[in-house]
């Protein structure tokens, strides 16, 4: 017998904060591909985002974070 959960499971959204030589302040990159089902998937995505950003601008520092967000509801334009 399979257990069916009656509530929406939280997912994870990837965000990266970067500091570059070209800007006087930090910038924020938000992922356009997520959200992700697990935290490890989300953190892997932040690593990809940092790598992509480093190919375009000289990065001084970068921090990837994953925040919990509600699971998108299908059919609601999300």
Buried (B, 14 or more C-beta within 10 A) or exposed (E): EEEEEEEEEEBBBBBBBBBBEEEEEEBEBEBEEBBBEEEEBBBBBBEBBBEEBEEEEEBEEBEBBBEEEEEEEEEEEE
